[in-house]
């Protein structure tokens, strides 16, 4: 999978996953949530990856939380109903679907609010 909103880098046995939307302080949206879910699944299934670090691009914010501009644009009343059909626990709870048994580290490098904090806590 080619990522648009995150970076997935592996060196030796360490995976670094970077939220890569610094222009919006790494705000989370549906696209980044789906990419993160895929990245965590990839990490989990890679027997050569021993530990993962999640961080944010830039030097101002780990994550400012959920992208409120995207949330305001979600006027379709079936959006959350469709989201739940994917088996996810909601727009921020994507990590709950990946049962990760390996060590993970949240390297919080700046502001960390709301869904960004939830993301850091679920790593």
N, C-alpha and C positions, 0 to 999 in steps of 0.2 A: 504494500500500500504506500502510495506517495502522500506525504503529509503536507498540508498547507499552513497549519496553525501551530504546529509543534515541531521540535527537532528531536530526533531519536539518534543518539550516538552511542556506540559501544567501543570501548577500548579495554583490551584484556578481558576481564570478567565483570567490568563495571559498565552499567547502562546509565546514561544521563538523558533524561527527558526534560526538554525545555519548553515552557509555554512561550510561544513566539509571536505575541501580538503586542510588542512594546508601545506601539502608537496609541493603544487604548489601555495601557497599563496591564496587559495580559488578561483582560477581561474574558471570562468564559462565555461561550455560546454553544449552541447545539452542535455545530461543526467541530469545535475543539473537544467537546465532551465525547463525541463519537471517535475522534482520532485518539484521544487519551485511552479510551476503552480498548481500542485495537493495540495501542502501544503497550499497555499493561498486560494484555493477553500474550503479545509477542514475547515480552520479558518473562512472563510466567512459564511459557512453553520452551524457552531457550535453556537447555541444560548447561550451556557454557556461560550463562549470565548469572552471577552470584549475588549481586546487589544492584539496586537502582536508586538514583538520585533524581528528584523532581525539583526543578528550579524555574525561575522566570527570566526572560530575556530583558536586557537593559539593567540599569542600576537604580530604578525608582520603585519598582513594584514586583513582588512575587505574583500577585493577582489582586486586582481591584474588586473581584467578585463577579457576579453575573453581569453580562453586557445588557444594561438597562435600555439602550436604544433598540436592541434586538427584541427584548421582552416587550417594549411598548408597541413594536410593530406586529406582535403576535396577536392579531385580532380574530383569528380563526378559532372558534370555540372548541373545535375538535382537536386542536394541536396537542394538548396534554393527554387526551384520550388515546390518540394515535401513538404518542410517545410511550405511554404505559404498555401498549401492545408489544413493544419491542422487548419487554421483560425488564426494562430499566426501572429504577425506583424514583425517577424524576429527573428534571433537567440538571441537577447538580450531583445526583447520587450514582453516577456511572461506575464508580470504583467498587460499589457494593456487589456488582455482578462478577467481579474477578476475585477469586479466592487466592490471594497471593500469600505464599508460605515462605518467601524469601525476604531477607532484610530490605527495607525501603527507607529512604531518608528524604525529608522535605527540607531543602536548603532555602529557607525564606530570606530573600535578599531585597527587602524593601516592604512597602505597604502590602498588607495581607488582610483583606476584608471579606466578610460574608461568605459567599460560595468559594472564594479563594481560600479562606480559613478552613472551610469544610473539606476542601480538596487536600490541604496540607494535613489535616487530622486523619483523613482516611488513607493516607499513604502508608 
